[in-house]
Amino acid sequence: MTCVSFALLDKADDGMERRIGENKLLQDHLIGREGSDFLLATSEETVMFEGVKTLQMRLDERKSEDLTIIVSEGDVDYSMHSYHAYADPFNTPGLVEDHRIGDGFIFKADRTYDSPEDNLRLLRAIKSGEKVRGVYRKDGIVSALMDSRTFMARTGPFHPTVEDLLKPFKARGKGGVKAHLIAFNVKKGKITVDNTFKPKTVKVR
């Protein structure tokens, strides 16, 4: 089991790099900048980071699986984006065609919604102001987590493809909040970043 941690930083400097590098609990880490300074780290167990708000996902590594993090430049609500990626078959054909995700997903907001059974209730809840904070497979395995700035999702077999994940963010025209993408995979706790075939920015509407 690997814990992937992501945090936005007020300021990254050499002192922070040194302190993070000396943390014996971390398997790997990356301090970078995509719109904002950030820390991406892996560990075997959940690690507490002082002074920052951390989004953490525990997962069993799979060779064929990647992760995508979307970081907005301001506070946003990712609820409708997650609905389209994980519950809308017109956005994600695999919900109909791929038996590995054909059972649907579980959405966690103020309460839990089973998709597709609760799709209309979920849409009403989102429109009334409930915010989705996590999406899980029916077996309880996490597929995506989000807060007011960050959306972290697994892509590949047993989850939507990266193309389907990004479709709801490909907004055209004016408006929306600019967001930056970080695409990576994890092998034995080591992080490999690969943005070569993905857009660097999208819009969150």
Secondary structure, 3 states (H helix, E strand, C coil): CEEEEEEECCCCCHHHHHHHHCCCCEEEEEEEECCCEEEEEEECCCCCCCCCCEEEEEECCCCCCEEEEEEECCCCCCHHHHHHHHHCCCCCCHHHHCCCCCCCEEEECCCEEECCCCHHHHHHHHHCCCCCCEEEECCCCEEEEECCCEEEEEECCCCCCHHHHHHHHCCCCCCCEEEEEEEEEEECCEEEECCCCCCCEEEEC
